[in-house]
Amino acid sequence: MINLSIIVPVYNTSQYLKKCLNSILVQAKEQIEIIVIDDGSNDNSEEIIQKYKNENPNLIKYYKKENTGIADTRNFGISKAIGKYILFVDSDDYIKENLIEELEKYIDKDMDIVKFKLEKVNEKGEILEKIDGPAFDQVDGQKAFNILAFSDVLIDSPCIYLFKKELFKKNNFKFKTDTEHEDFGLIPLIILKAKKVVSINLYGYCYLQTTNSITRNEDYSRTIKKTKDVFKHYDTMLEFIQKENLTSETEKNVKTYYTNAIILKLKDLKKQDLDIYISEIKKRKMIKNIQIHNFKQAIKKIILFLNIKWYLKLK
């Protein structure tokens, strides 16, 4: 029986791929499958994958398809997975040597979601930053979201969670294709649907930072698309929470989380585009989602209501 399906989307990452696969294989067991999907690479990634597949035929399943992007590739991997649980590993990153062993403890406890932590590393493997977050024992999805939304700086990366596959299948969850920030749009919703969530104090994922990282060398047209797409994800969230039996506290926190994230993304826009997106915020009446917990936040909310441009300068 396969307990764990590890999904590795690949696109032109040949120089990092061996380290990624080695980090998984060194701790792989019979109950694990590694699903490697080549998303139309035009470097020598396929050659590397084939070599690893030939050497590990019982562990690695290999698929090649035309380039459709990370969201569709992850969805494809989920559709092929036969494990009870799913772990996502991007092909230019790698995992720590004890991650799978630690996660197996929670697989045995039948958790829906296990959250762990990541380290940002350079190409030498040196730690640049540890992304911290709260650790907590088993709670339901709403409680988990309420803890994470205001005390964790990173909750929307799928690579820092172990997911029970049933969450995707039962709720027809898919990463939204043809959009940016598809993780931001989906991961919070998955957390909310979970019944048993635990967050562990383990740095299990290594997130590679390179000099030619996509996030550092994107053109402005992609920034515009990202900003448009976060509003799509916000609207999807509103439709979702209307159908869910959320507490009033959780509903407010979800709206606040999405609103804060969207406002912060506006700071990347040029002056001539900012007004367009401010109008989108006003149209959705998102300013009322900003919760007030102290006097300083009250002042910020007043300024935000008067002028978002002023508010952004305070962030």
C-alpha positions in Angstrom: 0.0 0.0 0.0 1.3 3.5 -0.9 1.0 5.9 2.0 2.7 8.9 0.4 2.8 10.4 -3.1 5.5 13.0 -3.6 4.7 15.2 -6.6 7.7 16.9 -8.3 6.8 19.2 -11.2 9.8 19.9 -13.4 10.4 22.7 -15.9 14.0 23.5 -17.0 15.6 22.8 -13.7 18.3 20.3 -14.8 21.0 22.0 -12.8 19.1 21.5 -9.5 17.1 18.4 -10.3 19.6 15.8 -9.1 19.8 17.3 -5.6 16.1 17.5 -5.4 15.6 13.8 -6.3 18.5 12.6 -4.2 17.0 14.4 -1.1 13.8 12.3 -1.6 15.3 9.0 -2.6 17.7 8.9 0.3 14.7 8.5 2.6 12.2 6.8 0.3 10.6 3.4 1.2 8.3 0.9 -0.4 5.2 2.8 0.8 6.3 5.9 -1.2 5.9 6.8 -4.8 7.7 9.7 -6.4 5.7 11.3 -9.3 7.9 13.3 -11.5 6.2 15.4 -14.2 8.2 17.1 -16.9 6.2 20.2 -17.9 7.6 20.5 -21.4 11.2 21.3 -20.4 13.7 22.1 -23.2 16.9 21.5 -21.3 18.2 18.1 -20.4 15.8 17.5 -17.5 14.2 14.6 -19.3 17.6 12.8 -19.6 18.2 13.2 -15.9 14.7 12.0 -15.0 15.0 8.9 -17.2 18.3 7.9 -15.6 16.8 8.2 -12.1 13.6 6.3 -13.3 15.7 3.5 -14.7 17.7 3.2 -11.5 14.6 3.4 -9.3 11.8 1.8 -11.3 9.7 0.8 -8.2 9.8 4.3 -6.7 9.6 6.8 -9.6 6.7 7.3 -11.9 7.6 9.6 -14.8 5.2 11.6 -17.0 6.0 14.1 -19.7 3.5 16.6 -21.1 3.4 19.9 -22.9 4.1 23.1 -20.9 1.0 24.2 -19.1 2.4 25.7 -16.0 2.9 24.8 -12.3 -0.8 24.8 -11.3 -1.9 22.4 -14.0 1.2 20.2 -13.5 0.4 19.9 -9.8 -3.2 19.0 -10.6 -2.0 16.4 -13.1 0.2 14.9 -10.3 -2.7 14.8 -7.9 -4.8 12.9 -10.5 -2.0 10.3 -10.9 -1.3 9.9 -7.1 -2.4 6.7 -5.4 -1.0 7.5 -2.0 -3.1 8.4 1.0 -1.1 11.5 1.5 0.5 14.1 -0.9 3.7 16.1 -0.5 4.8 18.7 -3.1 8.4 19.3 -3.8 9.5 21.8 -6.4 12.3 20.5 -8.6 14.8 23.4 -7.8 14.3 22.9 -4.1 15.0 19.9 -1.8 13.9 18.4 1.5 15.7 17.7 4.7 16.9 14.1 5.4 14.5 13.5 8.3 11.3 15.0 6.8 9.6 11.9 5.6 10.4 10.0 8.8 8.9 12.8 10.9 5.8 13.0 8.7 5.1 9.3 8.9 4.4 9.7 12.6 1.4 11.9 11.7 0.3 9.7 8.8 -0.1 7.0 11.5 -2.2 9.4 13.5 -4.5 10.0 10.4 -4.0 13.7 10.3 -5.6 15.7 7.5 -2.8 18.3 7.3 0.7 18.5 8.8 2.4 21.9 8.5 6.2 22.2 8.8 8.7 25.0 8.2 11.2 26.0 5.5 14.6 27.5 5.2 15.7 29.8 2.4 19.1 28.6 1.1 21.6 29.6 -1.5 23.1 27.3 -4.1 25.8 26.3 -1.7 23.2 25.1 0.8 23.9 27.9 3.2 20.9 29.0 5.2 19.9 32.6 4.3 16.7 32.8 6.4 14.6 30.5 8.6 10.9 31.2 8.0 9.4 30.6 11.4 5.8 30.0 12.4 3.7 28.7 15.3 3.8 25.0 16.3 0.6 23.6 17.7 -1.1 20.2 18.5 -4.1 18.9 16.7 -6.9 21.4 16.0 -9.6 21.7 13.4 -9.1 23.6 10.2 -10.8 26.8 11.3 -8.8 27.0 14.5 -5.6 26.2 12.5 -6.3 29.0 10.0 -7.1 31.5 12.8 -3.7 30.7 14.4 -1.7 30.8 11.2 -3.3 33.8 9.6 -2.0 36.3 12.2 1.1 34.6 13.5 2.7 32.9 10.5 4.5 34.8 7.7 4.0 32.0 5.2 0.9 29.9 5.0 0.1 29.6 1.2 3.0 27.5 -0.1 1.8 24.0 -0.8 5.4 22.7 -0.2 5.3 23.2 3.5 2.3 20.9 4.1 1.6 17.2 4.1 -2.0 16.8 2.8 -4.4 13.9 3.0 -5.3 13.3 -0.7 -9.0 13.0 0.2 -9.1 16.7 0.9 -8.5 17.4 -2.8 -10.7 14.6 -4.1 -13.7 15.1 -1.8 -13.8 18.8 -2.2 -12.7 18.9 -5.9 -9.9 21.2 -5.0 -7.6 22.2 -7.8 -4.9 24.8 -8.3 -6.5 27.5 -10.5 -4.8 27.4 -13.9 -3.8 30.4 -16.0 -3.5 32.5 -12.9 -0.7 33.8 -10.7 -0.6 33.3 -7.0 -2.6 30.0 -7.4 -1.3 28.9 -4.0 -2.7 32.0 -2.3 -6.0 31.2 -3.9 -6.2 27.6 -2.8 -4.2 26.6 0.3 -6.2 28.7 2.9 -9.4 27.0 1.6 -7.9 23.5 2.0 -6.9 24.3 5.6 -10.4 25.5 6.4 -11.9 22.2 5.2 -9.6 20.0 7.3 -10.7 18.3 10.5 -7.3 17.5 12.0 -4.4 19.9 11.5 -1.1 19.9 13.3 1.9 22.3 12.9 5.3 20.9 13.9 8.5 22.6 14.9 10.6 21.1 12.1 12.5 22.8 9.3 11.9 20.2 6.6 12.0 22.1 3.3 14.9 24.0 1.6 13.7 26.8 -0.7 16.5 27.7 -3.1 17.2 31.4 -3.7 19.1 32.0 -6.9 20.4 35.1 -8.7 18.1 34.5 -11.6 15.1 33.6 -9.6 11.8 34.2 -11.4 10.6 36.4 -8.5 13.5 38.7 -9.0 13.5 39.0 -12.8 10.0 39.2 -13.8 8.7 41.8 -16.3 6.1 44.4 -15.2 3.3 42.8 -17.3 3.5 39.8 -15.0 3.2 42.1 -12.0 0.0 43.5 -13.5 -1.3 40.0 -14.1 -0.5 39.0 -10.5 -2.4 41.9 -9.2 -5.4 41.1 -11.4 -5.4 37.5 -10.4 -5.4 38.1 -6.6 -8.8 39.7 -7.0 -10.0 36.6 -8.8 -8.8 34.5 -5.9 -10.6 36.9 -3.5 -13.9 36.5 -5.3 -13.5 32.7 -5.3 -12.9 32.9 -1.5 -16.1 34.8 -1.0 -18.1 32.2 -2.9 -16.4 29.5 -0.9 -17.1 30.9 2.6 -20.7 31.5 1.7 -21.1 27.8 1.4 -19.2 26.9 4.5 -20.3 26.8 8.1 -17.6 29.1 9.4 -17.7 30.9 12.7 -18.1 34.7 12.5 -14.5 35.0 13.8 -13.1 32.7 11.1 -15.1 34.4 8.3 -13.7 37.8 9.4 -10.2 36.4 9.7 -10.3 34.9 6.2 -11.5 38.2 4.6 -8.8 40.1 6.6 -6.1 37.7 5.5 -6.9 38.0 1.8 -7.4 41.8 2.0 -4.1 42.4 3.8 -2.3 40.3 1.2 -3.9 42.1 -1.7 -3.2 45.5 -0.3 0.5 44.7 0.2 0.8 43.5 -3.4 -0.4 46.9 -4.6 2.9 48.4 -3.5 4.6 46.9 -6.6 2.4 48.8 -9.0 3.4 51.9 -10.8 1.6 55.2 -10.1 -0.5 55.1 -13.3 -1.9 51.6 -12.5 -2.5 52.0 -8.8 -5.8 53.9 -9.1 -7.3 51.1 -11.2 -6.6 48.5 -8.5 -7.6 50.8 -5.7 -11.0 51.1 -7.4 -11.2 47.3 -7.4 -10.7 47.3 -3.6 -13.3 50.0 -3.1 -15.8 48.2 -5.4 -15.6 45.1 -3.2 -15.8 47.2 0.0 -12.6 45.4 1.2 -11.5 48.2 3.5 -14.1 47.1 6.1 -12.3 43.8 6.3 -9.4 45.4 8.1 -9.8 44.4 11.8 -8.8 46.7 14.6 -6.9 45.3 17.6 -5.3 48.4 18.9 -5.2 52.2 18.6 -2.4 52.2 15.9 -4.4 49.9 13.7 -7.5 52.1 14.2 -5.5 55.1 12.8 -4.3 53.0 9.9 -7.9 51.9 9.1 -9.0 55.6 9.1 -6.2 56.5 6.7 -6.9 53.5 4.6 -10.5 54.6 4.3 -9.5 58.1 3.2 -6.6 57.2 0.9 -5.1 53.8 0.2 -1.9 55.4 -1.1 -1.3 57.0 2.3 -2.0 53.7 3.9 0.5 51.9 1.8 3.2 54.3 2.9 2.6 53.2 6.5 3.0 49.5 5.9 
